[in-house]
Amino acid sequence: MPENFKRKLTAILSADAVGYSRLMAEDEAATVKTIATYREVMTSLIKQHRGRVVDSPGDNLLAEFSSVVDAVQCAVAVQSEFQTRNAELAEARRMAFRIGINLGDVIDEEDRIYGDGVNVAARLEALAEPGGVCVSKTAFDQIETKLPLGYEYLGQQSVKNIPKPVGAYRVLMKPDAVGKVIGEKRMLGWVSRRTATAAITILIMVGGGLIGWNIYLHQSKRIEPASVEKMAFPLPDKPSIAVLPFVNMSDDPQQEYFVDGITNDIITALSEFKFIFIIASTSSFAYKGKPVKVQEVSEELGVRYVLEGSVQRTSDRMRINAQLIDATTGKHLWAERYDRDAQRLFDIQDEIVETIVATLAFEVDAVERERVARKGPENLDAYDYWLRGRDAWFRWTKEANAEAGSLYQKAIELDPGWARPYCYMPWVPVNDMRMGWSENPEKSLELALEWAQKCYALDPNDYKTHWTLGYVYLYMQDFDLAISEYERALALNSNDADFLAQMAIGLTLMGRPERAIAQLKKAMRMNPRHPSWYWSVLGGAYYEVGRYDEALSTLKQNNKPDFFVHRNLAAVYVRLGRLEDARAEVSKLLVKNPHFTLKSVNHQPYKDENRRERFVNDLRKAGVPE
């Protein structure tokens, strides 16, 4: 059956700013001005080279060209122009871009392009150095002898969501590199590259991923030390660490969520030690699937130590490799390989955390060990259901919310003595209530409290237990209990950036927006590449204190505006006298949540009724239905 959409072969250029979040955190106004200027420069050069801009969200830009030669010439011109402009700026304010170029087949629909051809260009961009250009093998074959440039072959790169490895070349723009192709593939004696690749693949499969990991360890010994002077943020006054997403070495790509769950659990466990500064998982996962350098991670996130590793899971075995690096010296402090029964996964996690703590030269007394000790599940399938439920909840739809509840329930049925799924279950009915999906909001809150109390009975020392109780009490409008539970959670763990940000929502609703703003900024330091909803919360806090211009600029930082951003923007625009813009935001939020009405706002737990009325009246003026 013929497809209904148009396809074409085109050269795709994908560009992305380096360190954009850091620049925004330091000086929003200057960064917005710079990105706008640089985007205009790129657009102009793209037109000069017979290309067109397809999309330019936030700090990204996507363009297409009918000729690969034009695309690469344009990329080189862009980088040359930016190098000149950056030389005129202070080093901390310079904005560099990575550019990836691919020649591929795409779907062309209403002046937009989609498909693997676009995805490959985006992955190649991540392989480029700041200020550099990376091209695919398909693009290289078209330009190899046609431009006064050199190239460095990076090998076959495995990129996310692309079934086959992609050949990649770094473009060398210095005059002395013209005509050179460094590291290009050659015949290996009488064995062809294809034969060699097949042999290596078999070896990797037989070795269960050990060969790849050992090669990685060997290469990673040559680590260039990070520069403390170049760090985006000052080093904290206590040991600071980022845990990079562990690599899935299993044959099954569906195990990604499981491996990500292991990484998240290690981050959470480390966050409970008060003497460690731990980067939040959102910022760590920004590096997932990218061939980043430890030095780069350290300098961009402002941390001294980096943990990285891999996981291979079979039906009954679990193999985990991990290594801890002091990025400021380039030295490996510790490396270990764990090959255990799959059911002992949580023992391995505990050993990794304890080894890190010990390596960082801290003696943890028995009381502290008891405080942070968590009882893991006895059933690995329960853990699996909990991970899948958590992923579903974050999709933010009515259907996904219900799916999350069902998956948590299965986890509880399989392991009724494990506290964690009980702790996550209350967020499902509260979400139903606050999003207007519940037919009986009061009943939803009763159910949420019941689950939260069960979690408390199983693990009263877990900060997430008190976080959840505080969240439920907040929406029950029992503000004294809510702040009490939030403070207990904070006393147990002040290192969880998402908790600090979510608590800021409660502080704002309870009439403490100034503290919420301070707490949000602390969370953003701990999570430099924080999720977009942080901007929504911070913008809402600025709205509550009457700093409407700051609220507007903050909410505009969200490159992927969700329902809450549109809602808050509508109220802010009303306060700024921009009713047309306010109504436009309401139109967008009603597309995302057609059930939203002013009645839904009554479920927002404002402690001060006057604040609620102000918010309701602003949304009414913006056009939210009653």
C-alpha positions in Angstrom: 0.0 0.0 0.0 1.6 3.4 -1.0 2.5 5.9 1.7 0.5 9.1 1.9 3.4 11.3 2.7 6.2 12.7 0.6 9.8 11.6 0.9 13.0 13.2 -0.3 16.8 12.9 0.0 18.3 16.0 1.7 21.3 17.3 3.6 20.3 18.0 7.2 22.2 20.4 9.5 21.5 20.3 13.3 23.1 22.9 15.6 23.0 23.1 19.4 24.5 25.6 21.9 27.0 24.3 24.4 26.5 25.2 28.1 23.2 27.1 27.4 21.7 26.3 30.8 24.7 27.6 32.6 24.7 30.8 30.6 21.0 31.3 31.3 21.5 30.7 35.0 24.3 33.3 35.1 22.7 36.1 33.0 19.4 35.4 31.4 19.1 38.8 29.6 22.6 38.6 28.1 22.1 35.0 27.0 18.8 35.7 25.4 20.3 38.6 23.5 23.3 36.5 22.4 21.3 33.5 21.2 18.9 35.8 19.3 21.9 37.4 17.5 23.6 34.1 16.8 20.4 32.6 15.5 20.1 35.5 13.1 23.7 35.0 11.9 23.0 31.3 11.3 19.8 32.0 9.5 21.5 34.6 7.2 24.4 32.2 6.4 22.0 29.3 5.7 20.1 31.5 3.2 23.4 32.5 1.6 24.3 28.9 1.1 20.9 28.0 -0.5 19.5 26.3 2.6 16.4 26.9 4.7 15.7 26.9 8.4 13.2 24.2 9.3 13.0 24.8 13.1 14.8 26.8 15.8 13.5 25.9 19.3 15.4 27.4 22.2 19.2 26.9 21.6 18.7 24.4 18.8 18.5 24.9 15.0 17.5 22.5 12.3 18.1 23.4 8.6 18.2 21.5 5.3 20.1 21.9 2.0 19.7 20.3 -1.4 23.5 20.0 -1.5 25.9 18.5 1.1 28.6 20.8 -0.1 26.5 23.8 0.6 25.6 22.4 4.1 29.2 21.8 5.1 30.4 25.2 3.7 27.6 26.9 5.6 28.6 25.0 8.8 32.2 26.0 8.5 31.2 29.7 7.8 29.0 29.6 10.9 31.7 28.3 13.2 34.2 30.8 11.7 31.9 33.7 12.3 31.1 32.6 15.9 34.7 32.2 16.7 35.3 35.8 15.7 32.3 37.0 17.7 33.2 35.0 20.8 36.7 36.5 20.8 35.0 39.8 21.6 33.2 38.4 24.6 34.4 37.6 28.1 35.3 33.9 28.3 32.4 33.1 30.6 29.9 34.6 28.2 31.0 33.0 25.0 28.5 30.8 23.2 29.8 27.9 21.2 27.8 25.5 19.0 28.1 21.9 17.9 27.0 21.1 14.4 26.1 17.7 12.9 25.4 17.1 9.2 23.8 14.1 7.5 22.6 13.1 4.1 19.5 11.1 4.5 16.0 10.2 3.5 13.3 12.2 5.3 9.6 12.7 5.3 8.6 16.1 4.0 5.3 17.4 5.5 4.1 21.0 5.5 7.6 22.4 5.4 8.7 20.2 8.2 11.0 17.2 8.0 11.0 14.0 10.0 12.7 10.6 10.2 15.9 8.8 10.9 17.8 11.2 8.6 17.0 14.1 11.0 17.7 11.9 14.1 21.2 10.9 12.8 22.1 14.6 12.2 21.1 15.4 15.9 23.2 12.5 17.1 26.2 13.6 15.0 25.9 17.1 16.5 26.4 15.5 20.0 29.7 13.9 18.7 31.1 17.3 17.5 33.4 19.3 19.7 32.3 22.8 20.8 32.9 25.0 17.8 33.2 22.0 15.6 31.4 20.1 12.8 30.7 16.3 12.5 29.4 14.7 9.3 28.0 11.2 8.6 29.6 8.7 6.2 26.9 9.4 3.6 27.7 13.1 3.7 31.5 12.6 3.7 31.2 10.5 0.5 29.8 13.6 -1.3 32.4 16.1 -0.1 35.7 14.2 0.5 37.6 15.9 -2.4 35.3 18.9 -3.1 36.2 21.2 -0.2 39.5 22.6 1.2 39.1 20.8 4.5 40.4 17.8 6.4 38.6 15.0 8.2 39.1 12.7 11.1 37.3 9.3 11.0 35.6 8.6 14.3 34.5 5.1 13.4 31.1 3.5 13.5 29.0 5.2 16.2 26.1 3.5 17.8 23.4 6.1 18.3 20.2 6.0 20.2 17.1 4.8 18.3 19.1 4.1 15.1 19.3 0.3 14.4 22.6 0.4 12.6 25.9 2.1 13.6 26.6 5.4 11.8 30.0 6.2 10.3 31.1 9.6 11.5 33.8 12.1 10.5 35.0 15.2 12.4 35.6 18.2 10.0 39.1 19.7 10.4 39.0 23.3 9.5 42.7 24.4 10.0 44.7 25.1 6.8 47.3 22.5 7.6 44.6 19.8 7.6 43.4 20.3 4.0 43.3 17.0 2.1 44.0 14.8 5.1 41.7 12.0 6.2 43.0 10.9 9.6 42.2 7.4 11.0 40.1 6.3 8.0 39.2 2.6 7.8 41.6 0.3 6.0 41.7 -3.3 5.1 43.0 -5.4 8.0 45.5 -7.6 6.2 43.6 -10.1 4.1 40.5 -9.7 6.3 38.0 -7.2 5.1 36.5 -4.7 7.5 33.1 -6.4 7.3 34.7 -9.7 8.3 36.6 -8.1 11.1 33.5 -6.3 12.3 31.6 -9.6 12.3 34.4 -11.3 14.2 34.5 -8.5 16.8 30.7 -8.6 17.2 30.9 -12.3 17.9 33.7 -11.9 20.4 31.7 -9.2 22.2 28.6 -11.4 22.3 30.6 -14.4 23.6 32.4 -12.2 26.2 29.1 -10.8 27.4 30.3 -7.2 26.9 33.6 -7.6 28.8 35.8 -6.8 25.8 34.0 -3.5 25.1 34.2 -2.5 28.8 37.8 -3.4 29.2 38.7 -1.4 26.1 36.7 1.5 27.6 38.6 1.2 30.8 41.9 1.1 29.1 41.2 4.2 27.0 39.7 6.1 29.9 42.9 5.9 31.8 44.2 8.6 29.6 41.9 11.3 31.0 42.9 14.9 30.7 42.3 16.7 34.1 39.5 19.1 34.3 40.3 22.7 35.0 38.8 24.2 38.1 39.1 27.6 36.6 37.0 26.6 33.6 34.2 25.1 35.7 30.7 26.5 35.0 30.1 26.6 38.8 32.4 26.9 41.8 33.2 23.5 43.3 31.1 22.9 46.4 32.8 22.9 49.8 32.1 19.1 50.1 32.9 16.2 47.8 30.9 16.6 44.6 29.9 13.8 42.2 28.0 13.2 39.1 26.8 9.7 38.2 26.7 9.2 34.5 23.9 7.0 33.0 25.2 3.4 33.1 25.5 1.8 29.6 23.1 -1.0 28.6 25.4 -3.8 27.4 22.5 -6.3 27.0 21.4 -7.4 23.6 17.9 -6.2 24.4 17.4 -2.4 23.9 14.2 -2.7 25.9 16.4 -3.0 29.0 17.3 0.7 28.8 14.6 1.6 31.4 16.0 -1.0 33.8 19.6 0.2 33.5 18.4 3.8 33.9 16.6 2.7 37.1 19.8 1.3 38.5 21.6 4.7 37.8 18.7 6.6 39.4 18.8 4.4 42.5 22.5 5.0 43.0 22.0 8.7 42.7 19.2 8.6 45.2 21.2 6.5 47.7 24.2 8.9 47.5 21.9 11.9 47.9 21.0 10.7 51.4 24.6 11.3 52.7 24.6 14.9 53.8 28.3 15.3 53.3 28.1 14.6 49.6 27.0 17.1 46.9 25.3 14.9 44.2 24.2 16.2 40.8 20.6 15.3 40.0 19.7 12.6 37.6 18.2 14.9 35.0 21.5 16.7 34.5 23.4 13.4 34.5 21.0 11.9 31.9 21.6 14.8 29.6 24.8 12.9 28.7 23.1 9.6 28.0 24.1 8.1 24.7 26.8 10.7 24.0 30.5 10.0 23.9 31.4 12.7 26.5 34.7 13.2 28.2 34.9 13.1 32.0 36.7 16.4 31.9 33.8 18.0 30.0 31.2 16.6 32.5 33.2 17.9 35.4 33.6 21.4 34.0 30.0 21.7 32.8 28.4 20.5 36.0 31.0 21.8 38.5 31.9 18.5 40.2 35.2 16.8 41.2 34.2 13.1 40.9 32.5 11.2 38.1 31.1 7.7 38.4 30.4 5.7 35.2 29.6 2.1 34.5 27.7 -0.5 32.5 25.0 -3.2 33.1 24.4 -6.5 31.4 21.3 -8.4 32.4 20.3 -11.9 31.5 17.4 -14.0 32.8 19.3 -15.0 35.9 22.6 -13.1 36.0 23.5 -9.4 36.5 26.9 -8.0 35.5 27.7 -4.5 36.5 31.0 -2.6 35.9 31.7 0.7 37.7 34.6 3.1 38.0 35.1 6.3 40.0 37.3 9.1 38.6 38.7 12.2 40.2 38.2 14.5 37.2 40.5 17.2 38.6 43.5 14.9 38.5 42.4 12.4 35.8 43.0 9.5 38.1 40.9 6.4 38.6 40.2 6.1 42.3 38.4 2.8 42.1 37.0 0.3 39.5 35.1 -3.0 40.1 33.2 -5.7 38.2 30.3 -7.4 39.9 29.0 -10.7 38.4 26.1 -11.9 40.6 22.8 -13.6 40.6 20.2 -11.1 39.2 18.2 -11.2 42.5 21.3 -9.7 44.3 21.1 -6.5 42.2 20.4 -4.4 45.3 23.3 -5.8 47.2 25.5 -4.7 44.3 24.0 -1.2 44.5 24.7 -1.0 48.2 28.3 -2.1 47.7 28.8 0.6 45.0 27.4 3.3 47.2 29.4 2.2 50.3 32.6 1.9 48.3 32.2 5.5 46.9 31.6 6.8 50.4 34.6 5.0 51.7 36.8 6.1 48.8 35.9 9.7 49.4 37.5 9.2 52.8 34.5 9.4 55.1 33.8 7.2 58.0 30.1 6.7 58.3 29.0 5.8 61.8 26.4 3.1 62.6 23.6 5.6 63.2 24.1 7.3 59.9 24.3 3.9 58.1 21.0 2.9 59.8 19.4 6.2 58.8 20.2 5.8 55.1 19.7 2.1 54.9 16.8 1.1 52.6 15.1 -2.3 52.4 15.2 -3.3 48.7 12.6 -5.5 47.1 12.8 -9.2 47.5 11.2 -9.7 44.1 13.0 -8.4 41.0 9.8 -8.3 39.0 8.3 -5.9 41.6 11.3 -3.6 40.9 10.6 -3.9 37.2 6.9 -3.0 37.6 7.8 0.0 39.8 10.3 1.3 37.2 7.7 1.0 34.4 5.1 2.7 36.6 7.4 5.6 37.3 8.1 6.1 33.5 4.4 6.0 32.8 3.6 8.6 35.4 6.0 11.1 33.9 4.1 11.0 30.6 1.5 13.3 32.1 -1.6 12.0 30.4 -4.8 10.6 32.0 -4.2 7.2 30.5 -0.5 7.1 31.5 -1.5 8.1 35.0 -3.9 5.2 35.3 -1.3 2.9 33.8 1.2 4.0 36.5 -1.3 3.1 39.2 -1.8 -0.3 37.8 1.9 -1.0 37.5 2.6 0.2 41.1 -0.2 -2.1 42.2 1.4 -5.1 40.6 4.7 -4.2 42.3 2.9 -4.1 45.6 1.2 -7.5 45.0 4.5 -9.1 44.1 6.4 -7.6 47.1 4.0 -6.2 49.8 6.8 -5.6 52.2 8.7 -3.2 50.0 7.9 0.5 50.8 8.9 2.3 47.5 5.8 1.5 45.3 3.5 2.5 48.3 5.3 5.8 48.4 4.8 6.5 44.7 1.2 5.4 44.6 -0.3 8.5 46.3 0.9 10.7 43.4 -1.5 8.9 41.1 -4.8 9.9 42.7 -3.5 13.4 43.6 -2.6 13.9 39.9 -6.1 12.8 39.0 -7.5 15.4 41.3 -5.3 18.3 40.4 -5.6 17.7 36.6 -9.4 17.5 36.7 -9.4 13.8 35.8 -11.0 12.5 39.0 -14.8 12.1 39.2 -14.5 12.4 43.0 -11.6 14.6 44.2 -12.3 14.1 47.9 -12.2 10.3 47.4 -8.9 10.6 45.5 -7.3 12.5 48.4 -8.5 9.9 50.9 -7.0 7.1 48.8 -3.7 9.1 48.5 -3.5 9.5 52.2 -4.2 5.8 52.8 -1.3 4.8 50.5 1.1 7.4 52.0 0.3 6.1 55.5 1.0 2.5 54.4 4.4 3.7 53.1 5.1 5.4 56.4 4.3 2.2 58.3 6.9 0.3 56.2 9.7 2.8 56.1 9.3 5.9 58.4 13.0 6.9 57.9 12.8 7.4 54.2 12.8 11.0 53.2 10.5 10.1 50.2 7.9 8.9 52.7 7.7 12.3 54.4 8.0 14.1 51.0 4.9 12.1 49.8 3.0 12.8 53.1 3.8 16.5 52.8 2.5 16.5 49.2 -0.8 14.8 50.2 -1.4 17.0 53.2 -0.7 20.0 51.0 -3.6 19.1 48.7 -5.8 18.2 51.7 -5.0 21.8 52.8 -3.7 20.7 56.1 -0.9 23.2 55.9 0.7 22.6 59.3 1.1 18.9 58.7 2.3 19.6 55.1 5.1 21.9 56.1 6.0 19.6 59.0 6.4 16.6 56.7 8.3 18.6 54.1 10.7 19.9 56.8 11.3 16.3 58.1 12.0 15.2 54.5 14.4 18.1 54.1 16.2 17.2 57.4 16.7 13.7 56.1 17.8 14.7 52.6 18.6 18.2 51.4 20.5 16.8 48.3 17.5 15.8 46.1 17.0 18.6 43.6 13.6 17.4 42.4 12.4 17.3 46.0 13.6 20.9 46.6 11.9 22.0 43.5 8.6 20.2 44.3 8.7 21.5 47.8 9.0 25.0 46.3 5.5 24.5 44.8 4.2 23.9 48.3 6.0 26.9 49.7 4.5 29.1 47.1 1.0 27.8 47.7 1.5 28.3 51.4 2.4 31.9 51.0 6.2 31.6 51.1 7.2 32.4 47.5 10.5 34.2 48.5 11.8 31.0 50.2 10.5 29.0 47.2 12.6 31.2 44.8 15.7 30.6 46.9 15.1 26.9 47.1 14.5 26.7 43.3 17.8 28.4 42.6 19.6 25.9 44.9 17.9 23.0 43.1 19.0 24.5 39.7 22.6 24.5 40.9 22.3 20.8 41.9 20.6 20.1 38.6 22.2 22.4 36.0 20.3 20.6 33.2 17.1 20.5 35.1 13.7 19.5 33.6 11.6 22.2 32.1 9.1 22.2 34.9 11.6 23.9 37.2 11.1 27.1 35.1 7.3 26.8 35.5 7.6 26.6 39.3 10.1 29.5 39.5 7.9 31.6 37.2 4.9 30.9 39.4 6.8 32.0 42.5 7.8 35.2 40.8 4.1 35.8 39.8 3.1 35.3 43.5 5.5 38.0 44.7 4.4 40.4 41.9 7.7 40.3 39.9 5.9 39.9 36.6 8.7 40.8 34.2 10.9 38.2 35.9 8.0 35.7 35.8 7.6 36.2 32.1 11.3 35.9 31.2 11.6 32.8 33.5 8.6 31.0 32.0 9.9 31.8 28.5 13.0 29.8 29.3 10.9 26.6 29.0 11.6 25.3 25.5 8.9 22.6 25.9 6.0 24.5 27.5 3.6 22.2 29.2 0.1 22.8 30.6 1.4 24.6 33.7 3.6 27.0 31.7 0.7 28.0 29.5 -1.5 28.5 32.6 1.1 30.6 34.5 1.9 32.6 31.3 -1.8 33.4 30.9 -2.0 34.9 34.4 1.3 36.8 34.0 0.2 38.3 30.7 -3.0 39.6 32.3 -0.9 41.3 35.0 1.2 42.9 32.3 -1.9 44.1 30.4 -1.3 41.8 27.4 -4.7 40.2 27.1 -4.3 39.0 23.5 -1.2 37.0 24.5 -3.0 35.7 27.6 -5.8 34.4 25.5 -3.4 32.7 23.2 -1.8 30.9 26.1 -5.3 29.7 27.3 -6.0 28.3 23.8 -2.8 26.3 24.0 -3.4 25.0 27.6 -7.0 23.9 26.6 -5.5 21.8 23.8 -3.2 20.1 26.3 -6.0 19.7 28.9 -9.5 20.2 27.5 -11.0 19.5 31.0 -9.4 22.5 32.6 -11.8 25.1 34.1 -11.7 27.8 36.8 -13.4 25.2 39.0 -10.2 23.1 38.7 -8.2 26.0 40.3 -10.3 25.6 43.5 -8.4 22.3 44.0 -5.2 24.3 44.1 -4.3 24.4 47.8 -3.8 28.1 48.4 -3.4 28.9 52.1 -4.4 32.5 51.4 -7.8 32.7 49.8 -7.0 36.2 48.4 -4.1 34.7 46.4 -6.4 32.1 45.0 -8.9 34.7 44.0 -6.3 36.8 42.3 -5.1 33.8 40.3 -8.7 32.8 39.4 -9.6 36.3 38.3 -6.5 36.6 36.1 -7.3 33.3 34.4 -10.9 34.4 34.0 -9.8 37.5 32.2 -7.5 35.3 30.0 -10.5 33.3 28.9 -10.4 30.1 31.0 -14.0 28.7 31.1 -15.9 28.7 34.4 
